[in-house]
């Protein structure tokens, strides 16, 4: 992050996005149990502004992942996250937020500009 204010804003945005997506997963799943959910967003190419994303849920005892609709407001906030990322000295090309039923979340960053095979399959 370029400075403390940007770092604080980045953290606040991730928390807001996590809250919105967690609520979407809970609403989409209703009373059905789930193990974890993840929202993965990927830049199309190192020099491209285009991004692709998916929100998936892992169910107990099932190998297929369930797709849940990500609310537009999460996408608007994600736009801000990517703008801050663009000012970073160590840019990343992918962001994966993993959510758990207890409300906790983790963030992982992909620093490889190349697409991974199977992005849309998982």
C-alpha positions as CSV (number, residue, x, y, z in Angstrom):
1,X,0.0,0.0,0.0
2,X,1.3,3.5,-0.8
3,X,0.5,5.0,2.6
4,X,-1.3,4.4,6.0
5,X,-4.5,6.1,4.9
6,X,-4.7,3.9,1.8
7,X,-3.9,0.8,3.9
8,X,-6.7,1.7,6.4
9,X,-9.2,2.3,3.6
10,X,-8.2,-1.0,1.9
11,X,-8.8,-2.9,5.1
12,X,-12.1,-1.2,5.7
13,X,-13.2,-1.9,2.1
14,X,-12.3,-5.6,2.4
15,X,-14.3,-5.8,5.7
16,X,-17.4,-4.2,4.0
17,X,-17.1,-6.5,1.0
18,X,-16.8,-9.5,3.3
19,X,-19.9,-8.5,5.3
20,X,-21.9,-8.0,2.1
21,X,-20.9,-11.3,0.5
22,X,-21.3,-13.2,3.7
23,X,-24.9,-11.9,4.0
24,X,-25.5,-12.9,0.3
25,X,-24.2,-16.4,1.0
26,X,-26.3,-16.7,4.2
27,X,-29.4,-15.5,2.3
28,X,-28.7,-17.7,-0.7
29,X,-28.2,-20.8,1.4
30,X,-31.1,-20.3,3.8
31,X,-31.2,-23.1,6.4
32,X,-28.9,-25.3,4.3
33,X,-25.5,-26.0,6.0
34,X,-22.3,-25.0,4.2
35,X,-18.6,-25.4,4.9
36,X,-17.1,-22.3,3.3
37,X,-17.7,-19.8,0.5
38,X,-15.2,-17.9,-1.6
39,X,-15.3,-14.9,-3.9
40,X,-12.4,-14.9,-6.3
41,X,-11.7,-11.9,-8.6
42,X,-9.1,-12.0,-11.3
43,X,-7.7,-9.3,-13.6
44,X,-8.0,-10.4,-17.2
45,X,-4.4,-9.4,-18.1
46,X,-1.6,-7.5,-16.5
47,X,-2.3,-4.5,-18.7
48,X,-6.1,-4.8,-18.7
49,X,-8.7,-3.1,-16.5
50,X,-11.1,-6.0,-17.2
51,X,-11.8,-8.4,-14.3
52,X,-13.8,-11.6,-13.8
53,X,-15.2,-12.9,-10.6
54,X,-17.2,-15.7,-9.0
55,X,-18.8,-16.4,-5.7
56,X,-19.0,-20.1,-4.8
57,X,-20.2,-22.1,-1.8
58,X,-18.8,-25.5,-0.7
59,X,-21.5,-27.8,0.8
60,X,-20.9,-30.7,3.1
61,X,-20.6,-34.0,1.3
62,X,-20.9,-32.5,-2.2
63,X,-18.0,-32.1,-4.6
64,X,-19.7,-29.5,-6.8
65,X,-19.7,-25.9,-5.7
66,X,-22.9,-23.9,-5.6
67,X,-23.0,-20.5,-7.2
68,X,-24.4,-17.5,-5.3
69,X,-25.2,-14.1,-6.8
70,X,-22.8,-11.4,-5.6
71,X,-24.6,-8.1,-5.0
72,X,-23.7,-5.1,-7.1
73,X,-22.7,-3.1,-4.1
74,X,-19.9,-5.5,-3.4
75,X,-18.6,-5.0,-7.0
76,X,-18.7,-1.2,-6.6
77,X,-16.6,-1.5,-3.4
78,X,-14.3,-4.0,-5.2
79,X,-13.7,-1.3,-7.8
80,X,-12.2,0.9,-5.1
81,X,-10.0,-2.0,-3.8
82,X,-8.6,-2.4,-7.3
83,X,-7.9,1.3,-7.6
84,X,-5.9,1.2,-4.4
85,X,-4.1,-2.0,-5.6
86,X,-3.1,-0.1,-8.7
87,X,-1.1,2.3,-6.6
88,X,0.7,-0.5,-4.8
89,X,4.4,-1.1,-5.2
90,X,3.7,-4.8,-5.3
91,X,0.6,-5.3,-7.4
92,X,-1.4,-8.4,-7.5
93,X,-3.6,-9.8,-10.2
94,X,-6.1,-11.9,-8.2
95,X,-7.9,-11.6,-4.9
96,X,-9.7,-14.5,-3.2
97,X,-11.8,-13.9,-0.1
98,X,-12.8,-17.1,1.8
99,X,-15.7,-16.9,4.2
100,X,-16.8,-19.2,7.0
101,X,-20.2,-19.7,8.6
102,X,-18.9,-18.1,11.8
103,X,-18.4,-14.8,10.0
104,X,-14.6,-14.9,9.7
105,X,-12.9,-14.4,6.4
106,X,-9.4,-14.6,4.9
107,X,-7.9,-12.8,2.0
108,X,-5.3,-14.3,-0.5
109,X,-3.5,-12.4,-3.2
110,X,-2.3,-13.9,-6.5
111,X,0.8,-12.1,-7.8
112,X,1.1,-14.2,-11.0
113,X,-0.1,-12.2,-14.0
114,X,-0.9,-15.4,-15.8
115,X,-4.4,-17.0,-15.7
116,X,-4.7,-20.3,-13.9
117,X,-6.4,-23.1,-15.9
118,X,-9.9,-23.9,-14.6
119,X,-10.7,-20.5,-13.1
120,X,-14.3,-20.8,-14.3
121,X,-14.7,-24.5,-13.4
122,X,-14.2,-24.1,-9.7
